């Protein structure tokens, strides 16, 4: 059986592939059933259509449409960047058990990406009705490269 690190990297590679659909806004996300290892929903940033269509939000909405899950706590979410406060709040409301990300909000801020200065861990800490975990730095170098190399758009006014 492959190590847990390899499995996390494989799932993050899929999120990176999705992010490449929109190189100007390379936010990709997948939701995985932790028990089966099945990817049950995917998303990438579509904020040019709707400002709330971040990769995580698209994946959460697709999951709800396709699976009507009762217990989201058995799901893991992988995303190329640390969830913003909107996305992390949606993750909390859904009850997703574990969140894995590559690039951090402070890294995006260093690159002048628009980011609300509230870390995902702060949203988790303020959510008394849920218990989940947040693990950053999965394929961080590869995820950082997505944002380093992104064409400069409205959300990264460098």
C-alpha positions in Angstrom: 0.0 0.0 0.0 1.4 3.4 -0.9 2.4 5.8 1.9 0.0 8.4 3.0 2.4 11.2 1.7 2.4 9.7 -1.8 -1.4 9.5 -1.8 -1.7 13.2 -0.7 0.7 14.2 -3.4 -1.3 12.2 -6.0 -4.5 14.0 -5.1 -2.7 17.3 -5.1 -1.4 16.6 -8.5 -5.0 16.3 -9.7 -5.9 19.6 -8.2 -2.9 21.1 -10.0 -4.1 19.6 -13.3 -7.5 21.3 -12.7 -5.8 24.6 -11.9 -4.1 24.6 -15.2 -7.6 25.0 -16.9 -7.4 28.6 -15.8 -3.7 29.6 -15.6 -4.6 33.2 -14.8 -6.4 32.0 -11.6 -4.8 28.6 -10.8 -7.0 27.5 -8.0 -8.0 23.8 -8.4 -9.7 21.6 -5.8 -10.9 18.0 -5.4 -13.0 16.3 -2.8 -12.1 12.7 -2.0 -13.9 10.0 -0.1 -11.3 9.1 2.5 -12.6 5.5 2.9 -12.6 4.6 -0.8 -10.0 7.0 -2.2 -12.4 8.0 -4.9 -12.4 11.5 -6.2 -16.1 12.4 -5.9 -16.0 16.1 -7.0 -13.7 18.5 -8.7 -13.5 22.2 -9.3 -11.4 25.0 -10.6 -11.7 28.8 -10.4 -14.5 30.2 -12.4 -14.7 33.6 -10.8 -14.9 35.3 -14.1 -18.5 33.9 -14.3 -19.3 34.5 -10.7 -17.1 36.0 -8.0 -18.0 33.1 -5.5 -17.0 30.4 -8.0 -13.6 29.7 -6.4 -12.2 26.2 -7.0 -13.3 24.9 -3.6 -16.8 26.4 -3.9 -17.2 24.7 -7.4 -16.1 21.3 -5.9 -18.4 21.6 -2.9 -21.4 22.5 -5.1 -20.6 19.6 -7.5 -20.3 17.2 -4.6 -23.7 18.3 -3.3 -25.3 18.0 -6.7 -23.9 14.6 -7.5 -23.8 12.8 -4.2 -26.2 14.4 -1.7 -23.9 13.2 1.1 -25.2 13.0 4.6 -21.8 12.9 6.4 -19.2 15.1 4.8 -16.8 14.4 7.6 -15.5 11.4 5.7 -14.4 13.6 2.9 -11.0 15.3 2.3 -10.5 18.4 0.2 -7.3 19.1 -1.7 -6.7 22.6 -3.0 -3.8 24.3 -4.7 -4.0 27.3 -2.3 -5.0 27.8 1.3 -8.8 28.3 1.3 -9.8 32.0 1.6 -12.2 32.9 4.4 -15.3 32.4 2.1 -14.2 29.0 1.0 -13.1 27.8 4.5 -16.4 29.0 5.9 -18.2 26.9 3.2 -15.9 23.9 4.1 -16.9 24.4 7.7 -20.6 24.5 6.9 -20.3 21.4 4.8 -18.4 19.6 7.5 -15.5 18.3 5.4 -13.1 16.5 7.8 -9.7 17.3 6.4 -8.3 20.1 4.2 -4.9 19.8 2.4 -3.4 22.8 0.5 -0.3 23.7 -1.3 0.3 27.5 -1.3 -0.3 29.6 1.7 -2.3 32.9 1.9 0.9 34.8 3.0 2.7 33.5 -0.1 -0.1 34.8 -2.3 -0.1 38.1 -0.5 3.7 38.4 -1.2 2.8 38.1 -4.9 0.1 40.8 -4.6 -2.8 38.4 -5.1 -6.0 39.7 -3.7 -6.5 37.9 -0.4 -8.6 38.7 2.7 -6.1 38.6 5.6 -7.9 35.8 7.5 -6.2 32.4 7.5 -8.1 29.2 7.1 -6.9 28.1 10.6 -8.6 31.2 12.1 -11.9 30.3 10.5 -11.5 26.7 11.9 -10.7 28.1 15.4 -13.9 30.2 15.4 -16.1 27.3 14.3 -17.2 25.7 17.6 -19.7 23.3 15.9 -17.1 21.5 13.7 -13.9 19.6 14.2 -11.6 19.2 11.2 -7.9 19.4 10.4 -5.9 21.6 8.0 -2.6 20.5 6.6 -0.6 22.9 4.4 2.5 22.5 2.2 1.4 19.6 0.1 3.5 19.9 -3.1 4.1 23.5 -2.0 6.8 24.2 -4.6 4.6 23.0 -7.5 1.6 24.9 -6.2 3.7 28.1 -5.6 4.9 27.8 -9.2 1.3 28.0 -10.5 1.0 31.4 -8.9 4.5 32.6 -9.6 3.9 31.9 -13.3 0.3 33.1 -13.6 -0.4 35.8 -16.2 -1.1 39.0 -14.3 -4.9 39.5 -13.9 -7.3 41.4 -11.8 -6.7 39.3 -8.7 -2.9 39.5 -8.8 -2.1 43.1 -9.6 1.6 42.9 -9.5 
